[in-house]
């Protein structure tokens, strides 16, 4: 990997035979390979082609390639970076430019998507031409392992193809699988996911042990397909009800060409992710919902590259780099890869760290790191604080210099935060300084047996990874390997638990942020086990178990987090006929893909909590449910609330109540029956999974 940009040495001339006056043929000049400047020019051309009158999906692919290559190459061409860093920074820089440029023009009140794209493409082309004239770069060269003369079929490839074929055959059975409280892995053809994941883990170990690094990399790619693309292929819509809150902001930007009014969620104050994808959809004409549906597998491809580059910059060899990447993918059960600022910001944050490490080779990379951080700050509320903590720790331990580098980072972070401090505290910022309380999660009930099983699996996997990282750190230290940077990456995020619960999600973000550093620490030990005479069997079993546990964590709440087209259409129909102010209550967010359009955001502008589930809005609502006067309370509240009031019952909410231990399904049915027989709660809309009641004080016939 690290020889991608090395200039190939010309072949030595053959010895000349014959007399001293024999004519010698002049040595042929080697044909130059593909030059980075040409790649940048081609990327700029692809960006322009995304404006062509072709199918929207083709335009989306062209624009994606441009974003992930063009702007980054335009910057990296002027630096002398290790290739491991350059590969990651090209992609991270492109994403940062996309976010930073779009949010800047939006703040300026100049929503001009096409002129912005033309400007970016021209800048990329100009940088490439200028670099070619003034500082030509050596041509690109494929790694020796990828040379055609080394291409040969071997057993690992056959196993990978067989596993992918089995997975493809099983996909229809997963799409039609009946619901199970244990998630996708125990119903229909879902168990095939576990089998295929285990096979790929074993193939990876076998390939790595045999020194077949390309086959090992192919196993990593196959793992991404199986673990992350499955959800996209067997569903019609993006997962998770909260995904649609992000889609609503994007749709609002596309509809009104401005940001929503202040106070609509917390997203309005950290808008760079939303402006980026509103611009993307405006250019390509691809519906934001479709973009969100494919977001997770694409972002995982980028994450793998960035994590691999981070591992290489920390001194790991190629086998250890591949192992770190595979471990990161298999152990990442947190499911923070959906269409949200968190996934986007995670890539930018890791890019900042890679750039700071690369500044040891070229000091200009430190400026690039700062620019990436500046784009990160208006993208997400939490990730910049973790990255700032990492920067401070690296400066204090003298891993990066100069130490005053923390000053501009602090100025940008806290300068951006100060005028928005009221939003932070309103949404739980610094809600508790108790790390134990902040790490307790966002569910107070023990829940059903299925929930307890999934929780034990997730906690067990997380604890195993963290303990293994601690052991690995000790081994690194005893062997006198530079351990400061990976230790900081692995354990610095725990400081966040002392500041806020982040809505009960802080513990999940801590594990997500820690995972790259943990993978880097563990990878050399795992490679040693794989290459040992007997321990490779244990290594294969360990990776297979990690894959199974990660899959259960990722798909364990599958049926609670699905969104169905009928649900989305029905709820959007309710909102399209509602006028602000309006109130939409529900028992739980499951089966409630709300706020997916600009119309929802318009209602939220009048009351940000208008669609908050009633169990979150009214503490103690579940005490004695449903026989402690809950229906009377809801009706009284509806009678005194301005505007229309709706109450939505979904089958998914009933399943969620059972899963989390709130109430049995028959108890929820009893509560709904009270609405069904009430003269003032009238059925507004209904389908096979959802019923919407509207409060009408004059009765259903009025």
N, C-alpha and C positions, 0 to 999 in steps of 0.2 A: 504493500500500500504506500509505503514511504518513498518509493522510487517513481511515482507517477509523473513528476515534473523534472526528473533528471534527464540531462541531455545524453542520448545514447552515444557511446564511444564508437568511432568509426572502426571497421574491421582492419586488422593488421594486413598490410600488403603481402601477397604470397612471395616466397623467395624466387629470385630470377635465376633461371638456369640458362646455360649457353655461354657464348663468348662475350668478351668485354664490349664488343661493338654491337651486340644484339639490341634491337630496338625494344624499348620498354614502353608498354602501354601506360598512359597516365592513369593514376588511380581515380576511380569514379567517386564523385561526391555523393555521399549518402543522401537519399531523398528525405527532406525534413518531414517529420510527422505533423500531426495536427497541433497547431499553435493555440495557446490560450486566448490570444487576441481574436483569432478566427471564431472560437467558440462564443466569445462575448458578442461579436458581430452577428453570428447566427441567432443568438438568444434575442438580440434586439429585433431582428427580422421576425422571429416568432411572436414577439410582443406586438408588433405591428399587424401580423397576420391574424391575431385574435380579434381584430376589428373587421375582418373579412365577412362577407355574407354567407357563412357556412353554418352547419348545425351547431347549436349552442354548446353541446358537450365537447365538440372538437375545439371550439374557441376556449372553453374552460381548460382543456389540457394544454393548449398553446400558452395561455396566460400563466398557468401554474408553472410550466417549464421556465418561462421568462422570469417570473418572480423568484424562483429558487436558484437561478443561475446568473441572470444578467446583471442586476444591481450589485450583487456580491462580487462577481468577477470584475466589474468596473472599479471596485475599491481594492480588491486583493491583488490585482495585477501590479499595483504600484508598491507592493510590500515584498519582502523576502521572508516568507513564512515557511515553516515545516509543512509539508504537504498534508500531514495528518490534521493540522490546524486549519489549513486553507480549505479543505473539503467541507469542514463544518461551518466555517465562517462565511463561505459563499452563500450557503443556504440561510443561516441566521441573519446575515446582513440583508439579504433580499426580503425576508419577512419583516425586519425592522424598518426598511425603507417603505415597504407597503403600508405598515401601520403608521409610521411617523409622517409620511407625506400626506396620506388621506386625512389623518386627524388634524393636521395643520391647515389644510385648505378648508376643512369643515369649520374649524374655529374661526377662520377668516371669512366665513360666509360665502365661499366661492366653490360650490359643488360642481366641478367641471371634470367628470371622469375621463372623457376622451382626451382633452388637452393635457391632463396629468399623465396619462399613459404615453402620449406622444413625447412629452418632455422627458420622462424616464427613459424611453427607448433611445431618444436622441443623446441623452447623457451617457448611456451605456455605449452606444456606437462611437461617440466622440472620445470617450476614455480609451476604448480599444484601439482606435486609429492613432491617437496620440501616443499611446504606449508602444504600439508597433513601430512608430517612427523614431521615438526617442529612447525607449528602453525595451527593446524586443525581448520577450521571454523565451526560454528554451522550449522546444516542442514537447507535447504530452507523449507519454509512452505507457503502454499497458504494463502492468506488473509481469514479471517473468512467469508467474504461475498461471497467467491468463493467455500466454502465447499459444497460438494455434497448434504448434508442434507438441504441446503438452496436453492437448485435449484428448481425453480417452474416457470411455465409459467404464465405470467401476461399480462395485456393489452398493456403496452409499447412494449413488444417484438412482439406482433401481429401487431402493427402499424408499427414497424420497418421493419418486414418481408414484409408486404403489400407494404410499400413504395419502398423497394428494388425490389420487383417483378414488380411494375409499372415502375420503372426506367429501369429494364432489358428489359421489353417489348418495351419501347420507344426508345431504343438505335438504332435499325435499321432505324427508321424514322429520327433520328438525322443524321445518316451517309449519308442518301440520301436526306436531306433537301436542298431546293433551297437556293441560296445565299441571304443574306439580309444585308444592311448596318448597321443594329442595332445588328448584330451578331447572335449567335445560338439560343438565348432565344425566338425569335419571329418568328421562321420559323420551318416548319416541326413539329416534336414532341418536339422541344426545350422547349416550355413552361412547359413541364412535369418536367424539372429540377427545375424550380422555385417552382412548387407545392411540389415536393418531398423534396426540401430543407426546405420549410416552415413547412411541416409535421414533419420532423426530429427535427427542432427547437422546435416545440410545444411539441413533445414527450419528448425531453430532459428536458424541463421545468416541465412537468408532473411527470417524473420519479424522478427528483431532489426534487420536492416538496414532493413526497411520501417517500423519503428516499431510493429509489431503485437505489443505486449508480452503480450497475453493469449494470442495464438497461440504465442509463444515459451514462455510458462509451460505451455501445453498440451503442447508438445514435451518439456519437462522431465518432466511427469507421465507421458507416454507412455514416456519413457526408463526411468523407475522401474519401470513395468509390465514392460517387455521385459527389462531387466537383472536385476530382483530377483524378479519373480513367476513367471518361467519355472520355476525350480527347484521351487517349491511345486506348480505345476500338473502337472508331468510326473513327480512322484515320489509314492510312497505314504507315506513317512516322512521325518522331518527328515534333513538331510544331516549328515555327519561323525560318526565313531564317538564322539568326545569330547563331542558334544552330550548323549549319553545319561548321562554322569556327572552332568550338571546335572539331568537329569530324575529320576535316582535320589534326589538330595537332596530334590527337591520331593515325590516320592512318599513318601519317609520321613516328611516333615513331615505329609503328609496321613494317613498310616497311624498314626503314633505321637503326633502333635500336639506333638512336641518336636524339637529339633535332634539330629542324630546325635552319638554320643560324640566327644569331643575326639580329634583325630589322624586322623580319616577325611578324607583328602585335605587340601587347604588351605581348602576351601570352608566348612567348619564355622565357621571363624574370621571369615569375611567373608560373612555369611548373608543380607544384606538383599534381594538379588535373589531368592533362593530362597523366603524367607518371603513376598515380594510375590506371586510366582506360585503358591505353594501357596494363599494366600488367594484369588487370582483363580480358581483351579480349584475351590476349595471353594465359593465363592459361585455360580459359573456351572454347575458340574457338567460342565464341558468337560475331557476328558482332557488332562493336561499335554503329552502327545505331540502332540496336535492343536494346542495352543497354540504349541508349538515349531515346528510345521510352517509356521505363518503368521507367525511372529515377524519374519523378515527383511524382507518387504515393508512391514510396519507400521512397524518401527523406521526404515526409510529415509524414509518419509513425514515422520516426526517430525524426523529428522536434516536433511532438506532445509529444513524450516521454521526450525530453529535456526541452520543455516549461513547461510541467507538473512538472518535477523535479525542475525546477527553481522556480515555484510557491510554491511548498512544502517547499523548502529551505528558502523561504521568509516568512514562517509562516502561509500560508493559510491551512485551513482544507480541507478535501477530497472533499466536495461539491464545495468549492471555487476553488480548483485545477481543477476539471472537468469543471467548468464554464470558467475559464481562458483559458483552452485548446480549448473549443468549440468556444469561442469568437475569439481567435487567428485564428482558421481555417475559420470561417465564414467571418471575416473582412479582410482576406488576399487576396486582389484582385490584387496585384502587379504583379503576374505571373513571379516572379523571381525564380521559382522552376524548370525551364527547365535544360537540361544538360549543366551545366556551373559552373565555379569556384564559383560564388556567392552563390548558394544554398549549396554547399559543405562547403564553408567557413563560412556560417551563422551557421551551426551546430557546427563547431569547435569553433567559437567565443562564442556562448552560453555555450558550454562546458567549456571554460576558466572561465566564470563567475560562473558557478555552482561549479567548483573546488575551486575557491577562497572563495566562501561562505562555502564550506565544510571544508576549512582549519581551521575554527573555532573549528571543532571537532577533526581534525587530521592535524597537521601542514605539514605533508608530501604531503597533497593535494595541497599545494601551489606550490611545485615542479612540480607536475603533471600539474597544470595550466600553468606553464611556458613552459613545454614541448609541451603542446597543442598549445600554442601561437607560439612557434618556428616552429611547423608544419604549422600553419596558415599563417605565413609571406610569404613563397614562393608559397602560393596557390592563393592569391587574392590581388589586388592592394589596395582596399579601406577598406575592413573589418578590417584588422589589425589596421588601424588608429582609427576606431571607438572603438575597444576593448581597445586600448592603452588609449584613452581618458577616457573610463569607469574606467580603472585601476587607472589612475591618480586621477579621481574624488573620487573613493572609498578610496584611500590612504589619500587624503587631508581631507576628512570628517571622517577619522579614522574608516572606516567600515572594513578595512583589515589592518593587521599589519605584519611586520614593514613597515613604510612609505617609506623606501629606496627600497622597492620591485620594484618601478617604474624604477630604474636604469638598471637592467638587461633587462627589457622589452624594454626600450629606446635603449639600446645597440644593441639588436637583430634587432629591427625595422629599425632604422636609419643606422645601419651598413649594412643591406641588401639593403636599399634604395640608399645609397650614390653612389655606382658604377653604379646604374641604373637610376640616376637622369635625364640623357638626354632623356631616354625613357619616363619618367613621364612627363616632360615638352613638349616633342614632341607630346604627345597624350592628352594634355590639362590639365596637373597637375598644380594646382594653377593658372588656366586660368583666374579667376576673384575673387576678394575679395569682390564682391558685392552680399550679400545674396539674394536680390530680383532677380537679374539677374540669379544667379545660380539656383534658385528655379522655374524659369519660364518654364522649360521643354524644349523639343527638337523639338517642332513644332511651327512655327511662325504664321501660318494662323489660322483664326477662324474655318474654315472647314465647313463641311456640317451639316445639322440639326442632323443627326445620331451621328456625332462626338461630337457635343455640348451636346447632351443628355447623351451620355456615360461619357463625361468629367464631367458634372454636377453631375452625380450619384457618380463617383469616388471621386470627390472633396468633395461632401456632406458627403459621408461615412467617408472619412479621417478626415474631420473637426469634425464630430460627435464623432468619437473615441477620438480624441485629446482633445476636450472640456470636454468630459466625464471623461477623465483621469485627467484633471486639477481639476475638481470638486471632483473626488474621492481622489486626493492627499490632498485637503483641509480637507475632511472628515477624512481621516487617521490621519492627523496632529491634528485636534481638538479632536479626540478620543485617542490621545497619542499613536498611533501605530507607530512602527519604519517605517518611510516613506522614509528615505534617499536613500536606495538602489533602490527600484522600481522607484522613481522619477528620479534618475540618468539614469536608463535603459530606461525610457520612453522619456526623453527629451535631453539626451546628444548628440544624433545623429544630432540635429539641428545645432551643431557647424560645421558640415561638409559643410553646405550651405555657410559658410563664407570663404571656402577654394577653392572650385572648383565646376564647373557645372557637372563634370564627364560625358561629352558628352551629356549634357541635361538630364541625368538620375539621378542626385543627389537627386532630390525631391522624386523620387520613392524609392531609397535606404534609405533615411531618414525615410520614413514611415515604410518600412520593418523592419529596426532596432528598431524603436520605439514600434512596435506592441506588442512584448512580455511584455515589461514593462507596457504598457497601459492596456493590458489584465489582468495583475496581480493587478493593481490598481483598475480596474473597477469590477473585479469578486466578491469581498465581498459585494459590493453594489447591484450587480445583484442578488446574493444569498438572500440578505435581502428582495429584492422585490419579488423573487420567493416564498419565505416562508411566505410572508405576506398574510393576509386574502384576500385582494382585488387586490393588485398590481401585483399578478402573471399573470393576464390577460395581463397587459401592458408589462410585461417582455417577455411573449410569443410573442406578436405582435412585440416588438422591435427586438427580435432575428430573427424572420421571415423576417422582413424588412432588417436587416443586411445581412441575407443570400441572399436575392434577389439582393441587391445592390452589394454584393461581387461577385455573379455570373455574373452580367452584366459587372462589371469591368474585370472579368477574361475571359469571352467569348464574350465581345462586339466587338472585332476586329477579330473574329474567322476566317472569310474568307480571310482576308488579311494576316493571319499568317500561313495558312495551306501550307503544302508542298506536292505536288503530285508526285507519282512515275514517271509519264511521264516527268515532269519538271526536276526532278533530273537526270533521264537517259539522257535526251536531252543535258543538260548543261555539264554533265560529258563527253558526246560524243564530244562536242565542244572542251573541254580541252584536252581530250586524243589525239586529232589530231592537237593540237596547240604546237608550239615550242616557248620557251622564247627568247626574250621578246614578250609579247602579251598584248593587251588591250581589255577588255570586258566592254562595257558601257551599261547602262540601265537607265531608267527613275526613277526607285524606286526599293528598295530591295524586295518588295512584289513579290512572285512568282519566286524568285531568290535564291534557296538553294545552294549557291556557297561555294567553298573552303571545300567541304566535303571529299576530298581525298588528298593523298600525291601529286598527279599531280598538283592540285591547289596550294598547298604550294610551289612547285617548281617554279611556275610562280610568286608567291608573293615574292619569294626570290630575283627576279630581279627588281620587282616594287611592293612595298607593297600596292599601291593604284590602281593597274591595273584593279580591278573590282569594284571600288567605284562608286555608282550611280552618274550620271552626274550632278544631281541637287545639290549634296553635293560637288562635285569636282569643279564645276564652280559657284561661287556665282553670283547671278543675272541672271542665265540662264533662269529663268522663266519670266523675265520681257518682256512683249509683246509676250509671247509664243503663237504660234510658228512662228509668222510673223515678228520677229525682227532679222532675219538672223541666227537663231539657227542651221538650217540645214547646211548652208554654213560654219559656225564655226566648226561644227562637222566634216564635210568633209575635211576642210582645216587641222584640227588637225590630222585626220587619215592619210592624205597624207604626213605629216611631222613626223609622229611617226614611230619609228623603229618597225619592226615585223608586225604581223597581227593585224588588228583591227576589232572587232565585235560590233554590236549594237543589243541588245536583247529587244524585245517588249513582254510583257506578259499581259494577261487579268487582272491579279491581280494588276499590276502596274497601269493600267488604272482605276481600281476601287479605288486604293489608292489615285490617283490624285483627283478623285471626292470626296472621303471621307475627305481628308485633305484640300480640297478647293484650290488645285493648279491649276486645269484646268478641264473642263468638258470632258466627255468621247469622244464626237465628236471632240473636239479639239485635243485630243491625236490621234484619228483616222486620222485626217488631217495630223498630223506630220508623222505618220507612212506611209501614202500614198505617201508622198514625197520620202521616202526611196524605196517604192515598185516600183516607176516609174523612179528611178534614174538609169542611165547606169553603175554607179560605185559601187552601193550597191547591192549585190547579195544575194539571199536567200541561206543560208548555210544549215539550218535545220529548220523544222517546224512541229508542231503538233497542236492539237485542241485549245491549250491555249497559245502557245509560238511560236514566229518567231525569228530566228537568221539571221541577215544580216552580210555579211563580205565585207569589203572594198577591191575592186580590181581596181587599177588605170587603168589597161588596158581594163576594161570592163568585163562583166559577161561571155563572151565567151572566154576570154583569158586563 
